[in-house]
Amino acid sequence: MLVMKYVIALVFVGILASLGSALFFMLKGGPSDDKSRAKSGGMARALTVRIGLSVVLFLCVLLAWKLGYIQPGGLPVGK
């Protein structure tokens, strides 16, 4: 169970790092820069990595729920 927490935390940090990388590529050059194609390629790659990590995070949470590592604990109804 402890390993799953570390995996989820590591994937979440990876998602945030990917968003930071996309921000860096977005702010790196101006709109009249000749390297705008390279800039958009780096930003698109960073956002693709973020989407992939988000899917992995969702699958990890789903797997942890199916294996019984986590339990839903919503609010009580009718109070």
C-alpha positions as CSV (number, residue, x, y, z in Angstrom):
1,M,0.0,0.0,0.0
2,L,2.9,2.4,0.8
3,V,4.4,1.7,-2.6
4,M,1.2,2.7,-4.4
5,K,1.2,6.1,-2.5
6,Y,4.7,6.7,-3.7
7,V,3.9,5.8,-7.3
8,I,0.8,8.1,-7.2
9,A,2.9,11.0,-5.7
10,L,5.7,10.5,-8.2
11,V,3.2,10.5,-11.2
12,F,1.6,13.7,-9.8
13,V,5.0,15.4,-9.5
14,G,5.7,14.3,-13.1
15,I,2.4,15.9,-14.2
16,L,3.4,19.2,-12.6
17,A,6.9,19.0,-14.1
18,S,5.4,18.5,-17.5
19,L,3.1,21.5,-17.1
20,G,6.1,23.5,-16.0
21,S,8.0,22.3,-19.1
22,A,5.2,23.3,-21.4
23,L,5.1,26.7,-19.8
24,F,8.8,27.1,-20.3
25,F,8.4,26.2,-24.0
26,M,5.5,28.6,-24.4
27,L,7.4,31.5,-22.9
28,K,10.8,30.7,-24.4
29,G,10.4,32.6,-27.7
30,G,8.3,35.5,-29.0
31,P,5.6,35.2,-31.7
32,S,7.9,36.5,-34.4
33,D,10.7,34.0,-33.5
34,D,11.9,31.8,-36.4
35,K,12.0,28.8,-34.0
36,S,8.2,28.9,-33.4
37,R,7.8,25.5,-35.0
38,A,10.4,24.0,-32.6
39,K,8.7,25.8,-29.7
40,S,5.3,24.4,-30.4
41,G,6.9,20.9,-30.9
42,G,8.4,21.0,-27.4
43,M,5.2,22.3,-25.9
44,A,3.1,19.7,-27.7
45,R,5.5,17.0,-26.5
46,A,5.3,18.2,-22.9
47,L,1.5,18.3,-23.0
48,T,1.4,14.8,-24.5
49,V,3.6,13.6,-21.7
50,R,1.2,15.2,-19.2
51,I,-1.8,13.5,-20.8
52,G,0.0,10.2,-20.7
53,L,0.9,10.6,-17.0
54,S,-2.7,11.7,-16.2
55,V,-4.0,8.4,-17.7
56,V,-1.4,6.4,-15.8
57,L,-2.4,8.2,-12.6
58,F,-6.1,7.4,-13.2
59,L,-5.2,3.8,-13.9
60,C,-3.2,3.6,-10.7
61,V,-6.0,5.0,-8.6
62,L,-8.5,2.6,-10.3
63,L,-6.1,-0.4,-9.6
64,A,-5.6,0.6,-6.0
65,W,-9.4,0.8,-5.6
66,K,-9.9,-2.6,-7.3
67,L,-7.2,-4.2,-5.1
68,G,-8.7,-2.8,-2.0
69,Y,-5.9,-0.4,-1.1
70,I,-8.2,2.6,-1.0
71,Q,-11.9,2.8,-0.1
72,P,-14.4,5.4,-1.1
73,G,-15.3,7.6,1.9
74,G,-17.8,10.1,0.6
75,L,-20.0,12.3,2.7
76,P,-23.0,10.7,4.5
77,V,-26.2,11.2,2.7
78,G,-29.2,12.9,4.4
79,K,-27.4,14.8,7.1
